């Protein structure tokens, strides 16, 4: 099958748009390659410092030319998704020794849980933590003693931050090693229903706590298809995971074997051998287009419309939201995973998973087949699935048909003919919407605005029963410059309850929603944000708005709104407490959502 014309044209325009920046980046990376790791050029004292903690590996590192693997870990046991990483460094070191190399933990970098901070002040640090992770990884890798690297990360901002860093050290071959999802517990749909009942006052906190603990019950990633699991999909589509590695549960023989094989593979890709495969060869324009196709085909998290832009920019590649929108128009939605369906990621994996989806999209001409990956040349390698046999991992051909067509379908018979994401533009600005879980009757909302300056005001209005008619709920001063662009997922149960009462409601915000958000139409990431004087700052209660996911329109219908002076808000409460005072410089320097909301660019 030849490559789809739209995919080809979007790729070509990204290449053209990025030519200058990408060319400069590649020159820097190639120069860094030929300088090589500074390990051998360090003074004897410097080398001694580098090897002092290496135990039995000291002599090999000092006197032999075996490759040295850097491990960047985001381990902590605050995140269930990252708790399994506690065991990984020792597994990696043993595996690499078998291959004749050595490995060292280059550094540990922070990782926070959005599930813990949802609706709390700590959420205002969440988006910024991505760039902190990139910075911390830069410190870890700055010793320049590594021939290759493995990055241990899973969750929302963690993988994007690690990718930004991996591109900064793009001359170093790198494999990403995931920990896998927790086993299935209480279904996501049942959990969501209990949350709605709690928001409506129909059940108490004991019932809510019991449901939450039954859903989030052990080590591994949360099982819904939010940002964390969307990250894992991207790492396969873009060629940084080993094939089929994303959704293997933690603490199993196959998971451990994949970890060991990934470490050996990273070392095998170093410049010491014949298969040198640096990150800058893996993450080219085609890889990012493949990632955007995967995002749309699986109904992935809207957060990646921010993160992918920032990730690409780290490698000199310029993406914009029109690229996502155009790709969405030709990409079928072939997966239904909660919140876009009832299945969780374990059910999806069992039904055929990423290998089946990649096979279908390759067959439909929607993916670049000839990309470079850590597994070798060509994305067809990722149609295979790993098996654990005789104590080691082997790859076998994956399924050629869906094993459950309620979860995953062929590209020729999709759940819907277009992707799960939609760009909205109009007099209110630019925004994006996740439509894969929104029922068709809610794709267009034309209603008066009710304007709030923070999410607590929305909660108070809902609790007081003030919203009794069709309404576009506007929550502004939630952009990156205002308060770090927190997710507003804690509003989801309230908005679902309004929808359940028969109201046609939509959310419009310059903030973010969680990757777990679903059925309520939400025009998010509105740019320019309110603090920059964007149109959202000029809205008043009663202004008529049109949120149209069919035509891709976000319009103010009331005349004269744009002639008003922008509103202001007291943001002093966002500046202090729980570490927020440390991030004042981030709020001052951060870019807009549509440019990746980064302090780097």
TAPEVEN-V9499 format. One record per residue. N is the residue number from 1. RES is the residue in three letters. SS is DSSP state (hx for helix, st for strand, lp for the rest). PSI is psi in degrees with one decimal (none if undefined). BURIAL is # if it has 16 or more other C-alpha atoms within 10 Angstrom, else .. Layout:
n | res | ss | psi | burial
N | RES | SS | PSI | BURIAL
N | RES | SS | PSI | BURIAL
This chain:
n | res | ss | psi | burial
1 | UNK | lp | 128.2 | .
2 | UNK | lp | 158.7 | .
3 | UNK | lp | 135.3 | #
4 | UNK | lp | 138.6 | .
5 | UNK | hx | -41.7 | .
6 | UNK | hx | -42.6 | #
7 | UNK | hx | -42.4 | #
8 | UNK | hx | -45.6 | #
9 | UNK | hx | -41.5 | .
10 | UNK | hx | -42.4 | #
11 | UNK | hx | -45.1 | #
12 | UNK | hx | -40.9 | .
13 | UNK | hx | -30.4 | .
14 | UNK | hx | -43.7 | #
15 | UNK | hx | -44.7 | #
16 | UNK | hx | -45.0 | .
17 | UNK | hx | -32.7 | .
18 | UNK | hx | -3.2 | #
19 | UNK | hx | -47.2 | .
20 | UNK | hx | -52.0 | .
21 | UNK | hx | -42.3 | .
22 | UNK | hx | -41.5 | #
23 | UNK | hx | -42.7 | .
24 | UNK | hx | -42.0 | .
25 | UNK | hx | -47.1 | #
26 | UNK | hx | -36.9 | #
27 | UNK | hx | -41.6 | .
28 | UNK | hx | -42.0 | .
29 | UNK | hx | -41.5 | #
30 | UNK | hx | -35.7 | .
31 | UNK | hx | -40.2 | .
32 | UNK | hx | -36.7 | .
33 | UNK | hx | -47.8 | #
34 | UNK | hx | -16.1 | .
35 | UNK | hx | -33.2 | .
36 | UNK | lp | 169.5 | #
37 | UNK | lp | 143.1 | #
38 | UNK | hx | 4.2 | .
39 | UNK | hx | -49.1 | #
40 | UNK | hx | -17.1 | .
41 | UNK | hx | -5.1 | .
42 | UNK | lp | 153.4 | .
43 | UNK | lp | 163.0 | .
44 | UNK | hx | -38.9 | .
45 | UNK | hx | -43.1 | .
46 | UNK | hx | -42.9 | .
47 | UNK | hx | -41.4 | #
48 | UNK | hx | -41.6 | .
49 | UNK | hx | -42.4 | .
50 | UNK | hx | -31.3 | #
51 | UNK | hx | -7.0 | #
52 | UNK | lp | -32.3 | .
53 | UNK | lp | 9.1 | .
54 | UNK | lp | 0.2 | #
55 | UNK | hx | -127.9 | .
56 | UNK | hx | -12.5 | .
57 | UNK | hx | -5.2 | #
58 | UNK | hx | -51.2 | #
59 | UNK | hx | -41.5 | .
60 | UNK | hx | -40.5 | #
61 | UNK | hx | -33.1 | #
62 | UNK | hx | -30.9 | #
63 | UNK | hx | -7.8 | .
64 | UNK | lp | 165.2 | .
65 | UNK | lp | 17.0 | .
66 | UNK | lp | 148.5 | #
67 | UNK | lp | 147.4 | #
68 | UNK | st | 124.1 | #
69 | UNK | st | 127.0 | #
70 | UNK | st | 133.5 | #
71 | UNK | st | 119.9 | #
72 | UNK | st | 117.2 | #
73 | UNK | st | 141.9 | #
74 | UNK | lp | 29.1 | #
75 | UNK | lp | 132.7 | #
76 | UNK | lp | 163.2 | #
77 | UNK | lp | 19.0 | .
78 | UNK | lp | -34.1 | .
79 | UNK | lp | 121.9 | #
80 | UNK | hx | -34.5 | #
81 | UNK | hx | -25.7 | #
82 | UNK | hx | -9.7 | #
83 | UNK | hx | -38.5 | #
84 | UNK | hx | -19.5 | #
85 | UNK | hx | -13.8 | #
86 | UNK | hx | -37.1 | .
87 | UNK | hx | -16.7 | .
88 | UNK | hx | -42.6 | #
89 | UNK | hx | -39.8 | #
90 | UNK | hx | -39.6 | .
91 | UNK | hx | -44.1 | #
92 | UNK | hx | -44.0 | #
93 | UNK | hx | -42.4 | #
94 | UNK | hx | -43.1 | .
95 | UNK | hx | -43.2 | #
96 | UNK | hx | -35.4 | #
97 | UNK | hx | -38.5 | #
98 | UNK | hx | -30.0 | .
99 | UNK | lp | 4.0 | #
100 | UNK | lp | 9.1 | .
101 | UNK | lp | -170.0 | #
102 | UNK | st | 162.5 | #
103 | UNK | st | 143.6 | #
104 | UNK | st | 145.4 | #
105 | UNK | st | 108.5 | #
106 | UNK | st | -34.8 | #
107 | UNK | st | 157.7 | #
108 | UNK | st | 136.8 | #
109 | UNK | lp | 156.8 | #
110 | UNK | lp | 156.5 | #
111 | UNK | lp | 126.6 | #
112 | UNK | lp | 157.7 | #
113 | UNK | lp | 115.9 | #
114 | UNK | hx | -26.4 | #
115 | UNK | hx | -32.2 | .
116 | UNK | hx | -40.7 | .
117 | UNK | hx | 1.3 | #
118 | UNK | lp | 123.6 | #
119 | UNK | lp | 4.6 | #
120 | UNK | lp | 163.1 | .
121 | UNK | hx | -33.1 | #
122 | UNK | hx | -24.0 | #
123 | UNK | hx | -20.4 | #
124 | UNK | hx | -9.3 | #
125 | UNK | hx | -8.9 | #
126 | UNK | hx | -56.1 | #
127 | UNK | hx | -41.5 | #
128 | UNK | hx | -26.4 | #
129 | UNK | hx | -26.2 | #
130 | UNK | hx | -47.7 | #
131 | UNK | hx | -30.1 | #
132 | UNK | hx | -41.4 | #
133 | UNK | hx | -42.8 | #
134 | UNK | hx | -43.4 | #
135 | UNK | hx | -44.9 | #
136 | UNK | hx | -36.7 | #
137 | UNK | hx | -37.7 | #
138 | UNK | hx | -41.1 | #
139 | UNK | hx | -44.3 | .
140 | UNK | hx | -41.2 | #
141 | UNK | hx | -6.5 | #
142 | UNK | lp | -13.5 | .
143 | UNK | lp | -19.3 | .
144 | UNK | lp | 46.9 | #
145 | UNK | lp | 15.6 | #
146 | UNK | lp | 138.4 | #
147 | UNK | lp | -23.7 | #
148 | UNK | st | 172.9 | #
149 | UNK | st | 155.8 | #
150 | UNK | st | 138.2 | #
151 | UNK | st | 125.6 | #
152 | UNK | st | 106.3 | #
153 | UNK | lp | 155.4 | #
154 | UNK | lp | -50.9 | #
155 | UNK | lp | -170.7 | #
156 | UNK | hx | -62.5 | #
157 | UNK | hx | -11.2 | #
158 | UNK | hx | -53.0 | #
159 | UNK | hx | -46.8 | #
160 | UNK | hx | -40.9 | #
161 | UNK | hx | -39.9 | #
162 | UNK | hx | -37.5 | #
163 | UNK | hx | -40.5 | #
164 | UNK | hx | -43.6 | #
165 | UNK | hx | -42.3 | #
166 | UNK | hx | -35.8 | #
167 | UNK | hx | -32.9 | #
168 | UNK | hx | -34.9 | #
169 | UNK | lp | 46.5 | #
170 | UNK | lp | -13.7 | #
171 | UNK | lp | -9.8 | #
172 | UNK | lp | 119.8 | #
173 | UNK | st | 135.5 | #
174 | UNK | st | 135.2 | #
175 | UNK | st | 133.5 | #
176 | UNK | st | 131.7 | #
177 | UNK | st | 113.7 | #
178 | UNK | lp | 169.9 | #
179 | UNK | lp | -21.0 | #
180 | UNK | lp | 164.1 | #
181 | UNK | st | 152.2 | #
182 | UNK | lp | 158.1 | #
183 | UNK | lp | 156.8 | #
184 | UNK | lp | 134.6 | #
185 | UNK | lp | -138.3 | #
186 | UNK | lp | 135.4 | .
187 | UNK | lp | 149.5 | #
188 | UNK | hx | -34.1 | #
189 | UNK | hx | -43.6 | #
190 | UNK | hx | -42.7 | .
191 | UNK | hx | -44.6 | #
192 | UNK | hx | -38.1 | #
193 | UNK | hx | -40.6 | .
194 | UNK | hx | -39.4 | #
195 | UNK | hx | -42.4 | #
196 | UNK | hx | -41.6 | #
197 | UNK | hx | -38.1 | #
198 | UNK | hx | -43.1 | #
199 | UNK | hx | -29.8 | #
200 | UNK | lp | -1.5 | #
201 | UNK | lp | 17.5 | .
202 | UNK | lp | -21.4 | .
203 | UNK | lp | 161.8 | .
204 | UNK | lp | -179.2 | .
205 | UNK | hx | -36.1 | .
206 | UNK | hx | -41.2 | .
207 | UNK | hx | -39.5 | .
208 | UNK | hx | -45.3 | #
209 | UNK | hx | -40.7 | .
210 | UNK | hx | -41.0 | .
211 | UNK | hx | -43.8 | #
212 | UNK | hx | -41.8 | #
213 | UNK | hx | -29.0 | .
214 | UNK | hx | -25.3 | .
215 | UNK | hx | -44.6 | #
216 | UNK | lp | 91.5 | #
217 | UNK | lp | -5.1 | .
218 | UNK | lp | -178.0 | #
219 | UNK | lp | 147.6 | #
220 | UNK | lp | 172.5 | #
221 | UNK | st | 148.0 | #
222 | UNK | lp | 145.7 | #
223 | UNK | lp | -5.5 | #
224 | UNK | lp | 164.5 | #
225 | UNK | lp | 73.2 | #
226 | UNK | lp | -152.7 | #
227 | UNK | hx | -40.1 | #
228 | UNK | hx | -49.3 | #
229 | UNK | hx | -26.6 | #
230 | UNK | hx | -39.8 | #
231 | UNK | hx | -42.5 | #
232 | UNK | hx | -40.5 | #
233 | UNK | hx | -46.7 | #
234 | UNK | hx | -39.2 | #
235 | UNK | hx | -28.8 | #
236 | UNK | hx | -47.5 | #
237 | UNK | hx | -30.6 | #
238 | UNK | lp | -3.3 | #
239 | UNK | lp | 24.7 | #
240 | UNK | lp | -15.2 | #
241 | UNK | lp | 162.6 | #
242 | UNK | lp | 151.2 | #
243 | UNK | lp | 131.7 | #
244 | UNK | lp | 12.0 | #
245 | UNK | lp | -18.6 | #
246 | UNK | lp | -46.6 | #
247 | UNK | lp | 39.4 | #
248 | UNK | lp | 126.6 | #
249 | UNK | lp | 154.4 | #
250 | UNK | lp | 160.4 | #
251 | UNK | lp | 38.8 | #
252 | UNK | lp | 163.5 | .
253 | UNK | hx | -42.0 | #
254 | UNK | hx | -41.1 | #
255 | UNK | hx | -46.9 | #
256 | UNK | hx | -38.7 | #
257 | UNK | hx | -38.1 | #
258 | UNK | hx | -37.9 | #
259 | UNK | hx | -47.6 | #
260 | UNK | hx | -42.6 | #
261 | UNK | hx | -37.2 | #
262 | UNK | hx | -39.3 | #
263 | UNK | hx | -45.8 | #
264 | UNK | hx | -38.5 | #
265 | UNK | hx | -41.4 | #
266 | UNK | hx | -44.2 | #
267 | UNK | hx | -34.5 | #
268 | UNK | hx | -19.9 | #
269 | UNK | lp | 0.2 | #
270 | UNK | lp | 169.0 | #
271 | UNK | lp | 0.6 | #
272 | UNK | lp | -15.9 | .
273 | UNK | lp | -158.6 | .
274 | UNK | lp | 0.0 | .
275 | UNK | lp | 38.9 | .
276 | UNK | lp | 120.8 | #
277 | UNK | lp | 87.1 | #
278 | UNK | lp | 161.7 | #
279 | UNK | hx | -36.0 | #
280 | UNK | hx | -19.1 | #
281 | UNK | hx | -30.5 | #
282 | UNK | hx | -48.8 | #
283 | UNK | lp | 74.7 | #
284 | UNK | lp | -173.3 | #
285 | UNK | hx | -37.4 | #
286 | UNK | hx | -38.6 | #
287 | UNK | hx | -40.7 | #
288 | UNK | hx | -36.9 | #
289 | UNK | hx | -42.6 | #
290 | UNK | hx | -40.0 | #
291 | UNK | hx | -40.5 | #
292 | UNK | hx | -38.2 | #
293 | UNK | hx | -47.2 | #
294 | UNK | hx | -39.7 | #
295 | UNK | hx | -45.0 | #
296 | UNK | hx | -39.9 | #
297 | UNK | hx | -25.3 | #
298 | UNK | lp | 0.1 | #
299 | UNK | lp | 43.7 | #
300 | UNK | lp | -178.4 | #
301 | UNK | lp | 139.3 | #
302 | UNK | lp | -21.9 | #
303 | UNK | lp | -26.0 | #
304 | UNK | hx | -15.1 | #
305 | UNK | hx | -23.1 | #
306 | UNK | hx | -49.9 | #
307 | UNK | hx | -42.6 | #
308 | UNK | hx | -35.9 | #
309 | UNK | hx | -44.0 | #
310 | UNK | hx | -39.6 | #
311 | UNK | hx | -45.0 | #
312 | UNK | hx | -40.9 | #
313 | UNK | hx | -30.6 | #
314 | UNK | lp | -23.2 | #
315 | UNK | lp | 19.0 | #
316 | UNK | lp | 20.2 | #
317 | UNK | lp | 129.8 | #
318 | UNK | lp | 112.0 | #
319 | UNK | lp | 150.7 | #
320 | UNK | lp | 168.2 | .
321 | UNK | hx | -21.1 | #
322 | UNK | hx | -32.6 | .
323 | UNK | hx | -45.7 | #
324 | UNK | hx | -43.4 | #
325 | UNK | hx | -44.6 | #
326 | UNK | hx | -40.3 | #
327 | UNK | hx | -38.7 | #
328 | UNK | hx | -35.9 | #
329 | UNK | hx | -22.0 | #
330 | UNK | hx | 1.9 | #
331 | UNK | lp | 120.3 | #
332 | UNK | lp | 147.3 | #
333 | UNK | st | 111.6 | #
334 | UNK | lp | 0.3 | #
335 | UNK | st | 144.0 | #
336 | UNK | lp | 101.2 | #
337 | UNK | lp | 139.6 | #
338 | UNK | lp | 132.0 | #
339 | UNK | lp | 8.4 | #
340 | UNK | lp | -2.2 | #
341 | UNK | lp | -169.1 | #
342 | UNK | lp | -21.8 | #
343 | UNK | lp | 150.7 | #
344 | UNK | lp | -177.6 | #
345 | UNK | hx | -25.7 | #
346 | UNK | hx | -40.6 | #
347 | UNK | hx | -41.6 | #
348 | UNK | hx | -46.3 | #
349 | UNK | hx | -41.9 | #
350 | UNK | hx | -28.2 | .
351 | UNK | lp | -3.7 | #
352 | UNK | lp | -32.4 | #
353 | UNK | hx | -157.0 | #
354 | UNK | hx | -34.1 | #
355 | UNK | hx | -43.4 | #
356 | UNK | hx | -43.1 | #
357 | UNK | hx | -44.4 | #
358 | UNK | hx | -41.4 | #
359 | UNK | hx | -45.9 | #
360 | UNK | hx | -42.7 | #
361 | UNK | hx | -35.0 | #
362 | UNK | hx | -44.2 | #
363 | UNK | hx | -27.1 | #
364 | UNK | lp | 1.8 | #
365 | UNK | lp | 25.6 | #
366 | UNK | lp | -3.2 | #
367 | UNK | lp | 145.4 | #
368 | UNK | lp | 118.3 | #
369 | UNK | lp | -15.9 | #
370 | UNK | lp | 26.3 | .
371 | UNK | lp | 158.9 | #
372 | UNK | st | 134.6 | #
373 | UNK | st | 169.4 | #
374 | UNK | lp | -16.2 | #
375 | UNK | lp | -14.3 | #
376 | UNK | st | -165.1 | #
377 | UNK | st | 126.9 | .
378 | UNK | lp | 133.5 | .
379 | UNK | hx | -14.6 | #
380 | UNK | hx | -23.6 | #
381 | UNK | hx | -25.7 | #
382 | UNK | hx | 7.6 | #
383 | UNK | hx | -4.8 | #
384 | UNK | st | 161.5 | #
385 | UNK | st | 142.7 | #
386 | UNK | st | 144.2 | #
387 | UNK | st | 150.8 | #
388 | UNK | st | 106.8 | #
389 | UNK | st | 131.6 | .
390 | UNK | lp | 39.5 | .
391 | UNK | lp | 9.2 | .
392 | UNK | st | 167.0 | .
393 | UNK | st | 135.7 | #
394 | UNK | st | 153.5 | #
395 | UNK | st | 134.6 | #
396 | UNK | st | 158.9 | .
397 | UNK | st | 135.8 | .
398 | UNK | lp | 174.3 | #
399 | UNK | lp | 144.6 | #
400 | UNK | lp | 0.2 | .
401 | UNK | lp | 154.8 | #
402 | UNK | lp | 136.7 | #
403 | UNK | lp | -1.5 | #
404 | UNK | lp | 102.1 | .
405 | UNK | lp | 1.6 | #
406 | UNK | lp | -11.2 | #
407 | UNK | lp | -43.4 | #
408 | UNK | st | 139.2 | #
409 | UNK | lp | 161.4 | #
410 | UNK | lp | 154.7 | #
411 | UNK | hx | -26.4 | #
412 | UNK | hx | -12.6 | .
413 | UNK | hx | 63.9 | .
414 | UNK | lp | 173.9 | #
415 | UNK | lp | -35.1 | #
416 | UNK | st | 153.9 | .
417 | UNK | lp | -15.5 | #
418 | UNK | lp | 168.7 | #
419 | UNK | lp | 179.3 | #
420 | UNK | lp | 1.0 | #
421 | UNK | st | 147.9 | #
422 | UNK | st | 134.1 | #
423 | UNK | st | 136.2 | #
424 | UNK | st | 136.7 | #
425 | UNK | st | 156.9 | #
426 | UNK | st | -161.3 | .
427 | UNK | lp | -15.5 | #
428 | UNK | lp | -9.9 | #
429 | UNK | st | -161.2 | #
430 | UNK | st | 142.2 | #
431 | UNK | st | 172.0 | #
432 | UNK | st | 155.8 | #
433 | UNK | st | 138.2 | #
434 | UNK | st | 115.5 | #
435 | UNK | lp | -5.0 | #
436 | UNK | lp | -22.4 | #
437 | UNK | lp | 2.1 | #
438 | UNK | lp | 127.4 | #
439 | UNK | lp | 146.2 | .
440 | UNK | hx | -34.8 | .
441 | UNK | hx | -10.8 | .
442 | UNK | hx | 8.4 | #
443 | UNK | lp | -20.1 | #
444 | UNK | st | 123.2 | #
445 | UNK | st | 120.4 | #
446 | UNK | st | 111.8 | #
447 | UNK | st | 163.9 | #
448 | UNK | st | 149.8 | #
449 | UNK | st | 145.3 | #
450 | UNK | st | 119.0 | #
451 | UNK | st | 129.2 | #
452 | UNK | st | 151.6 | #
453 | UNK | lp | -4.2 | #
454 | UNK | lp | 167.0 | #
455 | UNK | hx | -25.6 | #
456 | UNK | hx | -34.0 | .
457 | UNK | hx | -37.3 | .
458 | UNK | hx | -45.7 | #
459 | UNK | hx | -41.6 | #
460 | UNK | hx | -41.3 | .
461 | UNK | hx | -40.1 | .
462 | UNK | hx | -40.9 | #
463 | UNK | hx | -34.8 | .
464 | UNK | lp | -2.0 | .
465 | UNK | lp | 30.6 | .
466 | UNK | lp | -19.1 | .
467 | UNK | lp | 104.7 | #
468 | UNK | lp | 3.2 | .
469 | UNK | lp | 171.6 | .
470 | UNK | lp | 133.7 | #
471 | UNK | st | 141.4 | #
472 | UNK | st | 110.3 | #
473 | UNK | st | 117.7 | #
474 | UNK | st | 122.3 | #
475 | UNK | st | 109.4 | #
476 | UNK | lp | 179.2 | #
477 | UNK | lp | 38.9 | #
478 | UNK | lp | 13.2 | #
479 | UNK | lp | 175.6 | #
480 | UNK | hx | -37.8 | #
481 | UNK | hx | -30.4 | #
482 | UNK | hx | -50.9 | #
483 | UNK | hx | 24.0 | #
484 | UNK | lp | 5.5 | #
485 | UNK | lp | 61.8 | #
486 | UNK | lp | 155.2 | #
487 | UNK | st | 144.9 | #
488 | UNK | lp | 32.1 | #
489 | UNK | hx | -25.4 | #
490 | UNK | hx | -12.2 | #
491 | UNK | hx | -16.6 | #
492 | UNK | hx | -48.2 | #
493 | UNK | hx | -36.5 | #
494 | UNK | hx | -44.3 | #
495 | UNK | hx | -36.6 | #
496 | UNK | hx | -38.5 | #
497 | UNK | hx | -38.8 | #
498 | UNK | hx | -41.5 | #
499 | UNK | hx | -40.4 | #
500 | UNK | hx | -22.8 | .
501 | UNK | lp | 0.3 | .
502 | UNK | lp | 5.3 | .
503 | UNK | lp | 143.7 | #
504 | UNK | lp | 102.6 | #
505 | UNK | st | 152.9 | #
506 | UNK | st | 157.7 | #
507 | UNK | st | 135.4 | #
508 | UNK | st | 125.1 | #
509 | UNK | st | 151.2 | #
510 | UNK | lp | 8.3 | #
511 | UNK | lp | -162.8 | #
512 | UNK | st | 164.1 | #
513 | UNK | lp | 160.3 | #
514 | UNK | lp | 154.3 | #
515 | UNK | lp | -14.6 | #
516 | UNK | lp | -4.7 | #
517 | UNK | lp | 150.4 | #
518 | UNK | lp | -87.1 | #
519 | UNK | lp | -15.5 | #
520 | UNK | lp | 126.8 | #
521 | UNK | lp | 125.7 | #
522 | UNK | st | 111.7 | #
523 | UNK | st | 105.1 | #
524 | UNK | st | 172.9 | #
525 | UNK | st | 30.0 | #
526 | UNK | st | 126.0 | #
527 | UNK | st | 138.8 | #
528 | UNK | lp | 150.8 | #
529 | UNK | lp | 167.6 | #
530 | UNK | hx | -40.9 | #
531 | UNK | hx | -23.2 | #
532 | UNK | hx | 8.1 | #
533 | UNK | lp | 18.8 | .
534 | UNK | lp | 166.7 | #
535 | UNK | hx | -29.1 | #
536 | UNK | hx | -26.1 | #
537 | UNK | hx | -10.4 | #
538 | UNK | hx | -2.5 | #
539 | UNK | lp | 150.6 | #
540 | UNK | lp | 160.0 | #
541 | UNK | lp | 135.0 | .
542 | UNK | lp | -16.3 | .
543 | UNK | lp | 135.1 | #
544 | UNK | st | 126.4 | #
545 | UNK | st | 152.1 | #
546 | UNK | st | 119.2 | #
547 | UNK | st | 106.8 | #
548 | UNK | st | 101.1 | #
549 | UNK | lp | -11.2 | #
550 | UNK | lp | -51.9 | .
551 | UNK | lp | -8.5 | .
552 | UNK | lp | 44.2 | #
553 | UNK | st | 138.6 | #
554 | UNK | st | 94.6 | #
555 | UNK | st | 148.6 | #
556 | UNK | st | 120.9 | #
557 | UNK | lp | -19.7 | #
558 | UNK | lp | 127.1 | .
559 | UNK | lp | 150.0 | .
560 | UNK | lp | -3.4 | .
561 | UNK | hx | -41.5 | #
562 | UNK | hx | -10.4 | #
563 | UNK | hx | -10.5 | .
564 | UNK | lp | 157.9 | .
565 | UNK | lp | 145.0 | .
566 | UNK | lp | 144.6 | #
567 | UNK | lp | 161.7 | #
568 | UNK | lp | 164.6 | .
569 | UNK | lp | 148.4 | .
570 | UNK | lp | 106.5 | .
571 | UNK | lp | 13.3 | .
572 | UNK | hx | -32.0 | .
573 | UNK | hx | -14.9 | .
574 | UNK | hx | -7.0 | .
575 | UNK | lp | -15.1 | #
576 | UNK | lp | 154.6 | .
577 | UNK | lp | 136.0 | .
578 | UNK | lp | 36.7 | .
579 | UNK | lp | -4.0 | .
580 | UNK | hx | -26.8 | #
581 | UNK | hx | -24.5 | .
582 | UNK | hx | -13.9 | .
583 | UNK | hx | 19.1 | #
584 | UNK | hx | -40.9 | #
585 | UNK | hx | -35.5 | .
586 | UNK | hx | -46.2 | #
587 | UNK | hx | -32.9 | #
588 | UNK | hx | -33.6 | .
589 | UNK | hx | -13.8 | .
590 | UNK | lp | 144.7 | #
591 | UNK | lp | 177.1 | #
592 | UNK | lp | 162.7 | #
593 | UNK | hx | -39.7 | #
594 | UNK | hx | -8.2 | #
595 | UNK | hx | 10.7 | #
596 | UNK | lp | -3.4 | #
597 | UNK | lp | 50.6 | #
598 | UNK | lp | 152.8 | #
599 | UNK | lp | -4.0 | #
600 | UNK | lp | -27.9 | .
601 | UNK | lp | none | .
